[in-house]
Amino acid sequence: MLYCVNKNPQSPWREHEVHNVSTCIRLPDPINRQSLWYHLSCWPAKTEAKKYFDNVDWCYWCCKPCHTR
């Protein structure tokens, strides 16, 4: 699956959310997406996202098994 991370931090915790591009209904605008390429699940996608941002979480809508808040 193809993943991306939102370049804009989300309130209230100022986290950059990881999204599954194929299934998410709440993707950030294309200009605000950092591609994370293809991964088998949301777990390795977050590891990739941490190369770009320190504070990262998964999207509630498309990565529920991994979402922490």
PDB file of N, CA, C, O and CB in Angstrom:
ATOM      1  N   MET A   1       0.819  -1.174   0.000  1.00  0.00           N
ATOM      2  CA  MET A   1       0.000   0.000   0.000  1.00  0.00           C
ATOM      3  C   MET A   1       0.873   1.252   0.000  1.00  0.00           C
ATOM      4  O   MET A   1       1.960   1.264   0.578  1.00  0.00           O
ATOM      5  CB  MET A   1      -0.937  -0.010   1.195  1.00  0.00           C
ATOM      6  N   LEU A   2       0.401   2.267  -0.632  1.00  0.00           N
ATOM      7  CA  LEU A   2       1.120   3.535  -0.709  1.00  0.00           C
ATOM      8  C   LEU A   2       0.726   4.419   0.466  1.00  0.00           C
ATOM      9  O   LEU A   2      -0.458   4.605   0.747  1.00  0.00           O
ATOM     10  CB  LEU A   2       0.835   4.253  -2.050  1.00  0.00           C
ATOM     11  N   TYR A   3       1.732   4.962   1.152  1.00  0.00           N
ATOM     12  CA  TYR A   3       1.499   5.821   2.317  1.00  0.00           C
ATOM     13  C   TYR A   3       2.112   7.193   2.090  1.00  0.00           C
ATOM     14  O   TYR A   3       3.028   7.369   1.287  1.00  0.00           O
ATOM     15  CB  TYR A   3       2.081   5.182   3.594  1.00  0.00           C
ATOM     16  N   CYS A   4       1.565   8.171   2.838  1.00  0.00           N
ATOM     17  CA  CYS A   4       2.130   9.513   2.856  1.00  0.00           C
ATOM     18  C   CYS A   4       2.014  10.047   4.282  1.00  0.00           C
ATOM     19  O   CYS A   4       1.284   9.497   5.107  1.00  0.00           O
ATOM     20  CB  CYS A   4       1.404  10.457   1.829  1.00  0.00           C
ATOM     21  N   VAL A   5       2.739  11.117   4.556  1.00  0.00           N
ATOM     22  CA  VAL A   5       2.614  11.798   5.840  1.00  0.00           C
ATOM     23  C   VAL A   5       2.284  13.258   5.565  1.00  0.00           C
ATOM     24  O   VAL A   5       2.811  13.865   4.632  1.00  0.00           O
ATOM     25  CB  VAL A   5       3.924  11.662   6.694  1.00  0.00           C
ATOM     26  N   ASN A   6       1.413  13.805   6.384  1.00  0.00           N
ATOM     27  CA  ASN A   6       1.014  15.199   6.244  1.00  0.00           C
ATOM     28  C   ASN A   6       2.169  16.096   6.697  1.00  0.00           C
ATOM     29  O   ASN A   6       2.657  15.954   7.818  1.00  0.00           O
ATOM     30  CB  ASN A   6      -0.277  15.494   7.066  1.00  0.00           C
ATOM     31  N   LYS A   7       2.598  16.997   5.855  1.00  0.00           N
ATOM     32  CA  LYS A   7       3.688  17.924   6.196  1.00  0.00           C
ATOM     33  C   LYS A   7       3.251  18.932   7.255  1.00  0.00           C
ATOM     34  O   LYS A   7       4.091  19.499   7.954  1.00  0.00           O
ATOM     35  CB  LYS A   7       4.172  18.665   4.941  1.00  0.00           C
ATOM     36  N   ASN A   8       1.940  19.161   7.378  1.00  0.00           N
ATOM     37  CA  ASN A   8       1.406  20.107   8.367  1.00  0.00           C
ATOM     38  C   ASN A   8       1.007  19.355   9.624  1.00  0.00           C
ATOM     39  O   ASN A   8       0.224  18.408   9.545  1.00  0.00           O
ATOM     40  CB  ASN A   8       0.191  20.891   7.795  1.00  0.00           C
ATOM     41  N   PRO A   9       1.521  19.745  10.777  1.00  0.00           N
ATOM     42  CA  PRO A   9       1.129  19.072  12.023  1.00  0.00           C
ATOM     43  C   PRO A   9      -0.333  19.356  12.367  1.00  0.00           C
ATOM     44  O   PRO A   9      -0.850  20.444  12.112  1.00  0.00           O
ATOM     45  CB  PRO A   9       2.037  19.519  13.184  1.00  0.00           C
ATOM     46  N   GLN A  10      -0.974  18.362  12.944  1.00  0.00           N
ATOM     47  CA  GLN A  10      -2.383  18.459  13.297  1.00  0.00           C
ATOM     48  C   GLN A  10      -2.550  18.756  14.784  1.00  0.00           C
ATOM     49  O   GLN A  10      -1.780  18.272  15.614  1.00  0.00           O
ATOM     50  CB  GLN A  10      -3.117  17.166  12.927  1.00  0.00           C
ATOM     51  N   SER A  11      -3.546  19.542  15.105  1.00  0.00           N
ATOM     52  CA  SER A  11      -3.856  19.885  16.500  1.00  0.00           C
ATOM     53  C   SER A  11      -4.606  18.721  17.139  1.00  0.00           C
ATOM     54  O   SER A  11      -5.185  17.918  16.408  1.00  0.00           O
ATOM     55  CB  SER A  11      -4.700  21.203  16.588  1.00  0.00           C
ATOM     56  N   PRO A  12      -4.625  18.593  18.417  1.00  0.00           N
ATOM     57  CA  PRO A  12      -4.004  19.461  19.418  1.00  0.00           C
ATOM     58  C   PRO A  12      -2.580  19.033  19.788  1.00  0.00           C
ATOM     59  O   PRO A  12      -1.888  19.762  20.499  1.00  0.00           O
ATOM     60  CB  PRO A  12      -4.859  19.489  20.661  1.00  0.00           C
ATOM     61  N   TRP A  13      -2.134  17.869  19.320  1.00  0.00           N
ATOM     62  CA  TRP A  13      -0.824  17.358  19.733  1.00  0.00           C
ATOM     63  C   TRP A  13       0.298  17.695  18.758  1.00  0.00           C
ATOM     64  O   TRP A  13       1.439  17.281  18.965  1.00  0.00           O
ATOM     65  CB  TRP A  13      -0.896  15.871  19.904  1.00  0.00           C
ATOM     66  N   ARG A  14      -0.004  18.430  17.712  1.00  0.00           N
ATOM     67  CA  ARG A  14       1.002  18.857  16.731  1.00  0.00           C
ATOM     68  C   ARG A  14       1.714  17.658  16.091  1.00  0.00           C
ATOM     69  O   ARG A  14       2.933  17.656  15.923  1.00  0.00           O
ATOM     70  CB  ARG A  14       2.033  19.779  17.400  1.00  0.00           C
ATOM     71  N   GLU A  15       0.921  16.642  15.739  1.00  0.00           N
ATOM     72  CA  GLU A  15       1.464  15.435  15.122  1.00  0.00           C
ATOM     73  C   GLU A  15       1.304  15.487  13.606  1.00  0.00           C
ATOM     74  O   GLU A  15       0.362  16.079  13.080  1.00  0.00           O
ATOM     75  CB  GLU A  15       0.775  14.183  15.687  1.00  0.00           C
ATOM     76  N   HIS A  16       2.239  14.859  12.929  1.00  0.00           N
ATOM     77  CA  HIS A  16       2.164  14.673  11.491  1.00  0.00           C
ATOM     78  C   HIS A  16       1.535  13.303  11.262  1.00  0.00           C
ATOM     79  O   HIS A  16       2.087  12.286  11.684  1.00  0.00           O
ATOM     80  CB  HIS A  16       3.585  14.792  10.805  1.00  0.00           C
ATOM     81  N   GLU A  17       0.391  13.273  10.600  1.00  0.00           N
ATOM     82  CA  GLU A  17      -0.345  12.021  10.449  1.00  0.00           C
ATOM     83  C   GLU A  17       0.073  11.245   9.209  1.00  0.00           C
ATOM     84  O   GLU A  17       0.259  11.810   8.131  1.00  0.00           O
ATOM     85  CB  GLU A  17      -1.826  12.299  10.395  1.00  0.00           C
ATOM     86  N   VAL A  18       0.216   9.928   9.389  1.00  0.00           N
ATOM     87  CA  VAL A  18       0.498   8.997   8.296  1.00  0.00           C
ATOM     88  C   VAL A  18      -0.840   8.529   7.723  1.00  0.00           C
ATOM     89  O   VAL A  18      -1.758   8.181   8.465  1.00  0.00           O
ATOM     90  CB  VAL A  18       1.368   7.776   8.789  1.00  0.00           C
ATOM     91  N   HIS A  19      -0.935   8.526   6.391  1.00  0.00           N
ATOM     92  CA  HIS A  19      -2.173   8.139   5.701  1.00  0.00           C
ATOM     93  C   HIS A  19      -1.903   7.046   4.676  1.00  0.00           C
ATOM     94  O   HIS A  19      -0.838   6.996   4.061  1.00  0.00           O
ATOM     95  CB  HIS A  19      -2.813   9.359   5.014  1.00  0.00           C
ATOM     96  N   ASN A  20      -2.894   6.167   4.506  1.00  0.00           N
ATOM     97  CA  ASN A  20      -2.898   5.194   3.427  1.00  0.00           C
ATOM     98  C   ASN A  20      -3.541   5.897   2.232  1.00  0.00           C
ATOM     99  O   ASN A  20      -4.740   6.177   2.247  1.00  0.00           O
ATOM    100  CB  ASN A  20      -3.673   3.861   3.827  1.00  0.00           C
ATOM    101  N   VAL A  21      -2.763   6.178   1.216  1.00  0.00           N
ATOM    102  CA  VAL A  21      -3.237   6.958   0.073  1.00  0.00           C
ATOM    103  C   VAL A  21      -4.380   6.257  -0.665  1.00  0.00           C
ATOM    104  O   VAL A  21      -5.254   6.925  -1.218  1.00  0.00           O
ATOM    105  CB  VAL A  21      -2.086   7.223  -0.891  1.00  0.00           C
ATOM    106  N   SER A  22      -4.385   4.945  -0.680  1.00  0.00           N
ATOM    107  CA  SER A  22      -5.387   4.191  -1.429  1.00  0.00           C
ATOM    108  C   SER A  22      -6.762   4.184  -0.777  1.00  0.00           C
ATOM    109  O   SER A  22      -7.773   4.078  -1.472  1.00  0.00           O
ATOM    110  CB  SER A  22      -4.923   2.787  -1.606  1.00  0.00           C
ATOM    111  N   THR A  23      -6.815   4.297   0.553  1.00  0.00           N
ATOM    112  CA  THR A  23      -8.094   4.108   1.237  1.00  0.00           C
ATOM    113  C   THR A  23      -8.572   5.290   2.064  1.00  0.00           C
ATOM    114  O   THR A  23      -9.729   5.304   2.486  1.00  0.00           O
ATOM    115  CB  THR A  23      -8.000   2.935   2.113  1.00  0.00           C
ATOM    116  N   CYS A  24      -7.739   6.267   2.307  1.00  0.00           N
ATOM    117  CA  CYS A  24      -8.098   7.334   3.250  1.00  0.00           C
ATOM    118  C   CYS A  24      -9.142   8.296   2.679  1.00  0.00           C
ATOM    119  O   CYS A  24      -9.065   8.720   1.526  1.00  0.00           O
ATOM    120  CB  CYS A  24      -6.856   8.113   3.646  1.00  0.00           C
ATOM    121  N   ILE A  25     -10.114   8.623   3.525  1.00  0.00           N
ATOM    122  CA  ILE A  25     -11.141   9.588   3.139  1.00  0.00           C
ATOM    123  C   ILE A  25     -10.786  10.997   3.608  1.00  0.00           C
ATOM    124  O   ILE A  25     -11.523  11.946   3.342  1.00  0.00           O
ATOM    125  CB  ILE A  25     -12.498   9.174   3.709  1.00  0.00           C
ATOM    126  N   ARG A  26      -9.646  11.136   4.314  1.00  0.00           N
ATOM    127  CA  ARG A  26      -9.227  12.435   4.858  1.00  0.00           C
ATOM    128  C   ARG A  26      -7.770  12.739   4.529  1.00  0.00           C
ATOM    129  O   ARG A  26      -7.002  13.158   5.394  1.00  0.00           O
ATOM    130  CB  ARG A  26      -9.432  12.466   6.373  1.00  0.00           C
ATOM    131  N   LEU A  27      -7.408  12.527   3.293  1.00  0.00           N
ATOM    132  CA  LEU A  27      -6.038  12.817   2.867  1.00  0.00           C
ATOM    133  C   LEU A  27      -5.752  14.317   2.903  1.00  0.00           C
ATOM    134  O   LEU A  27      -6.640  15.128   2.643  1.00  0.00           O
ATOM    135  CB  LEU A  27      -5.794  12.271   1.458  1.00  0.00           C
ATOM    136  N   PRO A  28      -4.512  14.681   3.225  1.00  0.00           N
ATOM    137  CA  PRO A  28      -4.146  16.096   3.117  1.00  0.00           C
ATOM    138  C   PRO A  28      -4.088  16.505   1.646  1.00  0.00           C
ATOM    139  O   PRO A  28      -4.024  15.652   0.761  1.00  0.00           O
ATOM    140  CB  PRO A  28      -2.780  16.368   3.812  1.00  0.00           C
ATOM    141  N   ASP A  29      -4.110  17.798   1.393  1.00  0.00           N
ATOM    142  CA  ASP A  29      -3.962  18.291   0.027  1.00  0.00           C
ATOM    143  C   ASP A  29      -2.659  17.756  -0.557  1.00  0.00           C
ATOM    144  O   ASP A  29      -1.684  17.595   0.177  1.00  0.00           O
ATOM    145  CB  ASP A  29      -3.988  19.848  -0.012  1.00  0.00           C
ATOM    146  N   PRO A  30      -2.617  17.477  -1.853  1.00  0.00           N
ATOM    147  CA  PRO A  30      -1.406  16.924  -2.464  1.00  0.00           C
ATOM    148  C   PRO A  30      -0.130  17.717  -2.159  1.00  0.00           C
ATOM    149  O   PRO A  30       0.937  17.125  -1.998  1.00  0.00           O
ATOM    150  CB  PRO A  30      -1.593  16.850  -3.946  1.00  0.00           C
ATOM    151  N   ILE A  31      -0.226  19.029  -2.080  1.00  0.00           N
ATOM    152  CA  ILE A  31       0.965  19.839  -1.809  1.00  0.00           C
ATOM    153  C   ILE A  31       1.496  19.613  -0.383  1.00  0.00           C
ATOM    154  O   ILE A  31       2.664  19.885  -0.107  1.00  0.00           O
ATOM    155  CB  ILE A  31       0.645  21.327  -2.019  1.00  0.00           C
ATOM    156  N   ASN A  32       0.639  19.117   0.519  1.00  0.00           N
ATOM    157  CA  ASN A  32       1.029  18.885   1.914  1.00  0.00           C
ATOM    158  C   ASN A  32       1.409  17.438   2.208  1.00  0.00           C
ATOM    159  O   ASN A  32       1.575  17.069   3.370  1.00  0.00           O
ATOM    160  CB  ASN A  32      -0.091  19.295   2.827  1.00  0.00           C
ATOM    161  N   ARG A  33       1.546  16.616   1.176  1.00  0.00           N
ATOM    162  CA  ARG A  33       1.879  15.203   1.366  1.00  0.00           C
ATOM    163  C   ARG A  33       3.363  14.938   1.103  1.00  0.00           C
ATOM    164  O   ARG A  33       3.921  15.375   0.096  1.00  0.00           O
ATOM    165  CB  ARG A  33       1.019  14.328   0.445  1.00  0.00           C
ATOM    166  N   GLN A  34       3.978  14.218   2.025  1.00  0.00           N
ATOM    167  CA  GLN A  34       5.330  13.695   1.825  1.00  0.00           C
ATOM    168  C   GLN A  34       5.158  12.200   1.569  1.00  0.00           C
ATOM    169  O   GLN A  34       4.667  11.476   2.435  1.00  0.00           O
ATOM    170  CB  GLN A  34       6.288  13.983   3.079  1.00  0.00           C
ATOM    171  N   SER A  35       5.554  11.740   0.398  1.00  0.00           N
ATOM    172  CA  SER A  35       5.394  10.324   0.081  1.00  0.00           C
ATOM    173  C   SER A  35       6.287   9.470   0.972  1.00  0.00           C
ATOM    174  O   SER A  35       7.437   9.812   1.250  1.00  0.00           O
ATOM    175  CB  SER A  35       5.714  10.063  -1.397  1.00  0.00           C
ATOM    176  N   LEU A  36       5.719   8.346   1.412  1.00  0.00           N
ATOM    177  CA  LEU A  36       6.472   7.366   2.200  1.00  0.00           C
ATOM    178  C   LEU A  36       6.667   6.081   1.406  1.00  0.00           C
ATOM    179  O   LEU A  36       7.224   5.111   1.919  1.00  0.00           O
ATOM    180  CB  LEU A  36       5.751   7.067   3.529  1.00  0.00           C
ATOM    181  N   TRP A  37       6.227   6.073   0.205  1.00  0.00           N
ATOM    182  CA  TRP A  37       6.328   4.944  -0.710  1.00  0.00           C
ATOM    183  C   TRP A  37       5.470   3.780  -0.237  1.00  0.00           C
ATOM    184  O   TRP A  37       4.520   3.974   0.521  1.00  0.00           O
ATOM    185  CB  TRP A  37       7.780   4.501  -0.853  1.00  0.00           C
ATOM    186  N   TYR A  38       5.797   2.590  -0.676  1.00  0.00           N
ATOM    187  CA  TYR A  38       4.950   1.415  -0.442  1.00  0.00           C
ATOM    188  C   TYR A  38       5.431   0.614   0.774  1.00  0.00           C
ATOM    189  O   TYR A  38       6.625   0.382   0.964  1.00  0.00           O
ATOM    190  CB  TYR A  38       4.931   0.515  -1.692  1.00  0.00           C
ATOM    191  N   HIS A  39       4.447   0.198   1.593  1.00  0.00           N
ATOM    192  CA  HIS A  39       4.725  -0.624   2.769  1.00  0.00           C
ATOM    193  C   HIS A  39       3.600  -1.641   2.922  1.00  0.00           C
ATOM    194  O   HIS A  39       2.488  -1.431   2.439  1.00  0.00           O
ATOM    195  CB  HIS A  39       4.867   0.253   4.057  1.00  0.00           C
ATOM    196  N   LEU A  40       3.904  -2.742   3.597  1.00  0.00           N
ATOM    197  CA  LEU A  40       2.901  -3.786   3.792  1.00  0.00           C
ATOM    198  C   LEU A  40       1.865  -3.419   4.851  1.00  0.00           C
ATOM    199  O   LEU A  40       0.751  -3.943   4.844  1.00  0.00           O
ATOM    200  CB  LEU A  40       3.578  -5.078   4.177  1.00  0.00           C
ATOM    201  N   SER A  41       2.235  -2.521   5.757  1.00  0.00           N
ATOM    202  CA  SER A  41       1.294  -2.098   6.797  1.00  0.00           C
ATOM    203  C   SER A  41       1.641  -0.691   7.270  1.00  0.00           C
ATOM    204  O   SER A  41       2.606  -0.082   6.809  1.00  0.00           O
ATOM    205  CB  SER A  41       1.308  -3.088   7.988  1.00  0.00           C
ATOM    206  N   CYS A  42       0.837  -0.194   8.196  1.00  0.00           N
ATOM    207  CA  CYS A  42       1.058   1.163   8.706  1.00  0.00           C
ATOM    208  C   CYS A  42       2.273   1.252   9.633  1.00  0.00           C
ATOM    209  O   CYS A  42       2.847   2.332   9.770  1.00  0.00           O
ATOM    210  CB  CYS A  42      -0.180   1.644   9.443  1.00  0.00           C
ATOM    211  N   TRP A  43       2.674   0.171  10.261  1.00  0.00           N
ATOM    212  CA  TRP A  43       3.813   0.222  11.190  1.00  0.00           C
ATOM    213  C   TRP A  43       5.108   0.663  10.516  1.00  0.00           C
ATOM    214  O   TRP A  43       5.731   1.612  10.991  1.00  0.00           O
ATOM    215  CB  TRP A  43       4.019  -1.137  11.828  1.00  0.00           C
ATOM    216  N   PRO A  44       5.544   0.018   9.429  1.00  0.00           N
ATOM    217  CA  PRO A  44       6.782   0.488   8.791  1.00  0.00           C
ATOM    218  C   PRO A  44       6.637   1.864   8.135  1.00  0.00           C
ATOM    219  O   PRO A  44       7.631   2.568   7.955  1.00  0.00           O
ATOM    220  CB  PRO A  44       7.231  -0.516   7.752  1.00  0.00           C
ATOM    221  N   ALA A  45       5.421   2.247   7.779  1.00  0.00           N
ATOM    222  CA  ALA A  45       5.210   3.582   7.204  1.00  0.00           C
ATOM    223  C   ALA A  45       5.536   4.659   8.240  1.00  0.00           C
ATOM    224  O   ALA A  45       6.088   5.704   7.896  1.00  0.00           O
ATOM    225  CB  ALA A  45       3.747   3.740   6.703  1.00  0.00           C
ATOM    226  N   LYS A  46       5.195   4.407   9.510  1.00  0.00           N
ATOM    227  CA  LYS A  46       5.514   5.379  10.551  1.00  0.00           C
ATOM    228  C   LYS A  46       7.023   5.489  10.746  1.00  0.00           C
ATOM    229  O   LYS A  46       7.545   6.585  10.951  1.00  0.00           O
ATOM    230  CB  LYS A  46       4.835   4.994  11.871  1.00  0.00           C
ATOM    231  N   THR A  47       7.715   4.374  10.685  1.00  0.00           N
ATOM    232  CA  THR A  47       9.178   4.395  10.800  1.00  0.00           C
ATOM    233  C   THR A  47       9.769   5.270   9.702  1.00  0.00           C
ATOM    234  O   THR A  47      10.693   6.044   9.951  1.00  0.00           O
ATOM    235  CB  THR A  47       9.761   2.959  10.721  1.00  0.00           C
ATOM    236  N   GLU A  48       9.244   5.149   8.502  1.00  0.00           N
ATOM    237  CA  GLU A  48       9.700   5.971   7.383  1.00  0.00           C
ATOM    238  C   GLU A  48       9.370   7.445   7.625  1.00  0.00           C
ATOM    239  O   GLU A  48      10.189   8.317   7.337  1.00  0.00           O
ATOM    240  CB  GLU A  48       9.060   5.490   6.066  1.00  0.00           C
ATOM    241  N   ALA A  49       8.183   7.725   8.150  1.00  0.00           N
ATOM    242  CA  ALA A  49       7.759   9.108   8.416  1.00  0.00           C
ATOM    243  C   ALA A  49       8.656   9.778   9.452  1.00  0.00           C
ATOM    244  O   ALA A  49       8.869  10.989   9.403  1.00  0.00           O
ATOM    245  CB  ALA A  49       6.302   9.137   8.896  1.00  0.00           C
ATOM    246  N   LYS A  50       9.176   8.995  10.383  1.00  0.00           N
ATOM    247  CA  LYS A  50      10.050   9.552  11.430  1.00  0.00           C
ATOM    248  C   LYS A  50      11.391  10.031  10.869  1.00  0.00           C
ATOM    249  O   LYS A  50      12.144  10.713  11.564  1.00  0.00           O
ATOM    250  CB  LYS A  50      10.296   8.505  12.519  1.00  0.00           C
ATOM    251  N   LYS A  51      11.687   9.685   9.639  1.00  0.00           N
ATOM    252  CA  LYS A  51      12.883  10.220   8.969  1.00  0.00           C
ATOM    253  C   LYS A  51      12.679  11.698   8.621  1.00  0.00           C
ATOM    254  O   LYS A  51      13.647  12.435   8.428  1.00  0.00           O
ATOM    255  CB  LYS A  51      13.203   9.402   7.683  1.00  0.00           C
ATOM    256  N   TYR A  52      11.419  12.124   8.542  1.00  0.00           N
ATOM    257  CA  TYR A  52      11.085  13.500   8.172  1.00  0.00           C
ATOM    258  C   TYR A  52      10.617  14.340   9.360  1.00  0.00           C
ATOM    259  O   TYR A  52      10.919  15.530   9.437  1.00  0.00           O
ATOM    260  CB  TYR A  52      10.013  13.495   7.107  1.00  0.00           C
ATOM    261  N   PHE A  53       9.875  13.719  10.292  1.00  0.00           N
ATOM    262  CA  PHE A  53       9.278  14.440  11.421  1.00  0.00           C
ATOM    263  C   PHE A  53       9.424  13.626  12.702  1.00  0.00           C
ATOM    264  O   PHE A  53       9.355  12.397  12.673  1.00  0.00           O
ATOM    265  CB  PHE A  53       7.787  14.747  11.148  1.00  0.00           C
ATOM    266  N   ASP A  54       9.623  14.307  13.822  1.00  0.00           N
ATOM    267  CA  ASP A  54       9.772  13.626  15.108  1.00  0.00           C
ATOM    268  C   ASP A  54       8.436  13.173  15.693  1.00  0.00           C
ATOM    269  O   ASP A  54       8.331  12.066  16.220  1.00  0.00           O
ATOM    270  CB  ASP A  54      10.472  14.535  16.091  1.00  0.00           C
ATOM    271  N   ASN A  55       7.433  14.011  15.603  1.00  0.00           N
ATOM    272  CA  ASN A  55       6.138  13.741  16.225  1.00  0.00           C
ATOM    273  C   ASN A  55       5.170  13.212  15.171  1.00  0.00           C
ATOM    274  O   ASN A  55       4.590  13.984  14.408  1.00  0.00           O
ATOM    275  CB  ASN A  55       5.569  15.020  16.900  1.00  0.00           C
ATOM    276  N   VAL A  56       4.998  11.889  15.134  1.00  0.00           N
ATOM    277  CA  VAL A  56       4.211  11.242  14.081  1.00  0.00           C
ATOM    278  C   VAL A  56       3.185  10.298  14.709  1.00  0.00           C
ATOM    279  O   VAL A  56       3.479   9.617  15.690  1.00  0.00           O
ATOM    280  CB  VAL A  56       5.135  10.466  13.097  1.00  0.00           C
ATOM    281  N   ASP A  57       1.986  10.264  14.139  1.00  0.00           N
ATOM    282  CA  ASP A  57       0.961   9.295  14.509  1.00  0.00           C
ATOM    283  C   ASP A  57       0.242   8.875  13.229  1.00  0.00           C
ATOM    284  O   ASP A  57       0.486   9.433  12.159  1.00  0.00           O
ATOM    285  CB  ASP A  57      -0.045   9.890  15.566  1.00  0.00           C
ATOM    286  N   TRP A  58      -0.634   7.903  13.347  1.00  0.00           N
ATOM    287  CA  TRP A  58      -1.372   7.414  12.191  1.00  0.00           C
ATOM    288  C   TRP A  58      -2.746   8.058  12.137  1.00  0.00           C
ATOM    289  O   TRP A  58      -3.299   8.468  13.157  1.00  0.00           O
ATOM    290  CB  TRP A  58      -1.497   5.885  12.232  1.00  0.00           C
ATOM    291  N   CYS A  59      -3.274   8.137  10.958  1.00  0.00           N
ATOM    292  CA  CYS A  59      -4.626   8.657  10.752  1.00  0.00           C
ATOM    293  C   CYS A  59      -5.650   7.693  11.360  1.00  0.00           C
ATOM    294  O   CYS A  59      -5.576   6.482  11.156  1.00  0.00           O
ATOM    295  CB  CYS A  59      -4.910   8.870   9.236  1.00  0.00           C
ATOM    296  N   TYR A  60      -6.591   8.242  12.099  1.00  0.00           N
ATOM    297  CA  TYR A  60      -7.649   7.441  12.713  1.00  0.00           C
ATOM    298  C   TYR A  60      -8.501   6.749  11.646  1.00  0.00           C
ATOM    299  O   TYR A  60      -8.950   5.621  11.850  1.00  0.00           O
ATOM    300  CB  TYR A  60      -8.534   8.322  13.609  1.00  0.00           C
ATOM    301  N   TRP A  61      -8.721   7.406  10.533  1.00  0.00           N
ATOM    302  CA  TRP A  61      -9.661   6.923   9.519  1.00  0.00           C
ATOM    303  C   TRP A  61      -9.114   5.820   8.642  1.00  0.00           C
ATOM    304  O   TRP A  61      -9.869   4.939   8.228  1.00  0.00           O
ATOM    305  CB  TRP A  61     -10.086   8.049   8.659  1.00  0.00           C
ATOM    306  N   CYS A  62      -7.822   5.839   8.344  1.00  0.00           N
ATOM    307  CA  CYS A  62      -7.294   4.844   7.402  1.00  0.00           C
ATOM    308  C   CYS A  62      -6.250   3.919   8.020  1.00  0.00           C
ATOM    309  O   CYS A  62      -5.849   2.941   7.387  1.00  0.00           O
ATOM    310  CB  CYS A  62      -6.692   5.541   6.213  1.00  0.00           C
ATOM    311  N   CYS A  63      -5.805   4.204   9.231  1.00  0.00           N
ATOM    312  CA  CYS A  63      -4.784   3.380   9.896  1.00  0.00           C
ATOM    313  C   CYS A  63      -5.224   3.037  11.317  1.00  0.00           C
ATOM    314  O   CYS A  63      -4.425   3.117  12.250  1.00  0.00           O
ATOM    315  CB  CYS A  63      -3.416   4.112   9.921  1.00  0.00           C
ATOM    316  N   LYS A  64      -6.487   2.656  11.483  1.00  0.00           N
ATOM    317  CA  LYS A  64      -7.042   2.390  12.810  1.00  0.00           C
ATOM    318  C   LYS A  64      -6.240   1.351  13.601  1.00  0.00           C
ATOM    319  O   LYS A  64      -6.073   1.530  14.807  1.00  0.00           O
ATOM    320  CB  LYS A  64      -8.472   1.926  12.677  1.00  0.00           C
ATOM    321  N   PRO A  65      -5.739   0.283  12.989  1.00  0.00           N
ATOM    322  CA  PRO A  65      -4.990  -0.708  13.785  1.00  0.00           C
ATOM    323  C   PRO A  65      -3.722  -0.118  14.428  1.00  0.00           C
ATOM    324  O   PRO A  65      -3.232  -0.646  15.426  1.00  0.00           O
ATOM    325  CB  PRO A  65      -4.605  -1.896  12.899  1.00  0.00           C
ATOM    326  N   CYS A  66      -3.210   0.946  13.873  1.00  0.00           N
ATOM    327  CA  CYS A  66      -1.979   1.544  14.363  1.00  0.00           C
ATOM    328  C   CYS A  66      -2.198   2.842  15.125  1.00  0.00           C
ATOM    329  O   CYS A  66      -1.317   3.278  15.867  1.00  0.00           O
ATOM    330  CB  CYS A  66      -1.056   1.792  13.223  1.00  0.00           C
ATOM    331  N   HIS A  67      -3.341   3.456  14.957  1.00  0.00           N
ATOM    332  CA  HIS A  67      -3.619   4.776  15.563  1.00  0.00           C
ATOM    333  C   HIS A  67      -3.502   4.707  17.086  1.00  0.00           C
ATOM    334  O   HIS A  67      -4.011   3.770  17.701  1.00  0.00           O
ATOM    335  CB  HIS A  67      -5.034   5.276  15.163  1.00  0.00           C
ATOM    336  N   THR A  68      -2.834   5.694  17.700  1.00  0.00           N
ATOM    337  CA  THR A  68      -2.589   5.646  19.138  1.00  0.00           C
ATOM    338  C   THR A  68      -3.411   6.618  19.957  1.00  0.00           C
ATOM    339  O   THR A  68      -3.483   6.445  21.174  1.00  0.00           O
ATOM    340  CB  THR A  68      -1.168   5.899  19.395  1.00  0.00           C
ATOM    341  N   ARG A  69      -4.024   7.612  19.385  1.00  0.00           N
ATOM    342  CA  ARG A  69      -4.823   8.559  20.183  1.00  0.00           C
ATOM    343  C   ARG A  69      -6.259   8.535  19.753  1.00  0.00           C
ATOM    344  O   ARG A  69      -7.082   9.263  20.308  1.00  0.00           O
ATOM    345  CB  ARG A  69      -4.274   9.979  20.065  1.00  0.00           C
TER     346      ARG A  69
END
